[in-house]
Amino acid sequence: MNLKQELELRWFLHQYTHEELFDLYDKWWEILYWWIDPSADSFQLGNFISLLNALHYVKKWNQLYLIVWWATWMIWNPTGKSAERNFLTTDKVEENAAKIQKQMYTVLENVWKKIWTKLEFKVINNYDFFKDMNVLDFMREVWKYMTVNWMMNKDIVKKRIIDPDQSISYAEFSYMLIMWYDFFKLFTEYGVKLEVWWADEWDGILSWVELVWKKTWKTVYWATNKLITDSTWKKFWKSEGNAIWLDPNKNSPYFVYQYLLNISDEDVDKLLKLLTFMDLEAIAAIVNEHSVKPELRLWQKALASYVTEIIFWKEFAVQAEMISEMLFWSLDKLWTLSSLSKQDLDALAKETGSIPYSLDMQIVDAMISCWFASSKWDARKLIEWGWIFLNEKKVEDISLTITDNDFHNNVSILRKWKKNFKLIIR
């Protein structure tokens, strides 16, 4: 299967500037680039999808340049914004860039180990392109080749100028010039001929290609991947409107695993193709197996396990799967609980929340401490309704005392209704 066919079958390919780019990048040893901005100190799942798109080119034995937009993000991006944003400090941009760079290496190393294919890549900070350039040099190198008329005709600028309630500073207006110069430098100094990114940058893409043409009379290429939405037309990488991060300090491996486990059947086939490097035949086999017993959620488990492993690595994927199985799938939670390591228990407690055990702890006090009840009266009513379980046994006695005999592996499970768990840790 050639590169273009695979990108199309995996839902990646959207727009591209020239048909010949696919033949070129099917022949090995070409260079492409992909960028990320340091507006935050971590990747999001949306960035991850676009990176995987780029890695399919790299799998064809091409080399990837990962560009951290340190310089670009010092003045922000006007795209999709109705007002000027506050600048990040130099120190904050530098801190974010360093963390993202480290995360890039981790993710790419995990992909390499997962698919057993050497991925050639290099990380570049675009600040290096501008740090020794003064304003006059920049005017001669870039401004001369792009007209104000042309720049003002771009939708991202036009909307901010036409609307009397909006405005755009010259700094943000000049943002696209920095982006254009990136491609020119990468092409002339490193031989980079292709950039891949989301389709929402198409407005600026043609201008970058044009700038390189005006200055060198040579052709460079662009290809975009689709904006990925779920079956309800929401960006799938948002959870309740919030970004899903690839930093375990922001989103735990279990959180990412559980998010993917809850993907609807309508979306899983597409996401298996987008988010994994599984053979399309293997994905089809999972689809067929899932159709026999959809209640087992085999699609979702395959997706969640694979992606969590790529992002955080195998031990965290196994841990996330174990926590999920214990809380929502296991028929014998106490046996599973007894088999967990200290590290697994700590991860479980972080996800569910926990309270420390005290001698002769009453069940109603435990319920109040873990926010299952707001008062003893409230706790009694929940017990009377049959909503409270201790170690998976329904609590029927409002005066129940929790003792040492209720602990397994120094942990006791308190559950409210069906899926609300808390741990009591001795």
Summary of the structure (lengths in Angstrom):
residues: 426
radius of gyration: 26.2
end to end distance: 56.9
largest distance: 84.2
contacts: 1312
relative contact order: 0.10
helix: 53%
strand: 15%
